[in-house]
């Protein structure tokens, strides 16, 4: 019995490099819930006791006595990453007939990683825009929605919200449609410009500076929600909501004072294997791309969530 050999060489390092380096500018999940490496698929993470962070014991020390001892407490919860990945079959004929300079296997790796990344974006949006993951929250309706330029006051609402959590949020995350309405709101323009002007618009940096936060993240990715075979129905991945969160970039999962993060186990997976039973009579290559992640909220009190900010 002989072992089948792929009829064309597989450039495995190139495929892995494409998968690891793949990025989409419309995706913001890695900025909203930063990645933190974990050493095992199952890991522990800290849910901090916020009251202890702000309770000061007696710090006075006697001339011959030892200082009072303190100990940081928190709940160490256990979680595990999940595998996310996709395969694409590339027939041998496609490799043989590819134009010079085109690697169909690398193209397939980029395509599959794009879909895996979009799946990650959806999970992050569903996590961050889930009311159950926030202690401080409000649902807007009618004249309170920021799309009502005559009656709503988003600046007053946002500034009040920023003062609500025990640690002031430093990042704003908002869906693209909601962002467009917000930056054209006359009261927002007037607040940023400080000159009574109510026309034009404002930039992310201008509004971030005015609100005294570090960054504004705008989610603009689309996802097709129609079933396979039906006409496409494109929806915004990040809906008509806005959230303000306190974000730190944790070095590891048991030392993080941050609203949430993403545990990442290992590097992204990217490879190709020849399969004589795939891709027609001559066989083909099965190109795989994926990653192992877990999106987590570890401090739901370090945020303020606005649901349905626009109609």
Phi, psi and omega in degrees: 000128181258153178268129181294141179243136180301133183291341177229144181294144178261124179272077184300316179300322179295316180298315179297319180296320179297315182293315183295320186272356186298134178214149177232123185296337180283349184268134182236003185304319183291340178270327180285313179237085187302147179283137176232121180294141173236150186277342180222161179296325174257133188214170176247146177222155189265126167257104189286150172271101186296328181300321181291333180292342185236014177255114184262119176283179179294118183260358181288136181242129178290165185300326181237016182254165178269151177297153174299146180263142176234159178215130180283129180245154176183165180268119175270106179266156179253136176217171178216148179286160174244153178272133176230126182193167179216153174246149168225135178269128177245110180299149176305322181300325179293323179291318183294326185260009182292141177299158180300132179090356180253128178250102182301331180290318177294322177297319178294321179297319179295319181295313181294322179293327177300317180290321177298319179294322177295322175300319177298319179298319179296316180298317180296316179297317179295327179288310186286329180262022175266117181305331181294344181264020180220137174278318181259120186198160176208146175253122181270150178205158175055232184290348178278346180287145187289351175279350175269093185291336184281328189243331186279158178225082183297327181296312178299318180296318182291315181296322176295318180296320182296334180271000185276308180296157183293335171239125188297126178303147180238001180224136174250133175237129186212148176288153184302314182297319179292322179297317180300317178294320184295315186287347177259002180291129182304323182287332176289314179298317180296319181293319182286315184285327180065021183234012180078006179280138181235017179243165182087222181196183179231159178266169178299314183295321179299314181289322178300316179296319182293326180273353182061048173237165187280322190204147172242122181253127182245117180273116184244003185291149176252155173222142177274115183267359180282152177289156182302133180096344179265165178299143183298141175229093185277128179233151176292132177296317176262116189282209187270048185231171175214145179219143176246124184231153171269120185239128164241159176264099185292145174276331174201166196286342182260008177222070184219121170254088185204155181300313182195170180202178178236120175282133181233123180253116178073180177276167173298147180266132176209114179202175178218138180230134177283136181226117182293341181262009178241146173080030175090197187299323183272000182083185181194185181249134174263111181263128183239140174221140180185181180201166182239112188221164171210116177276131186224143169251118184249350179215078184293350178271357179261046181201167170219124187250126173255113179265137177058058182288341175230159182287000000 
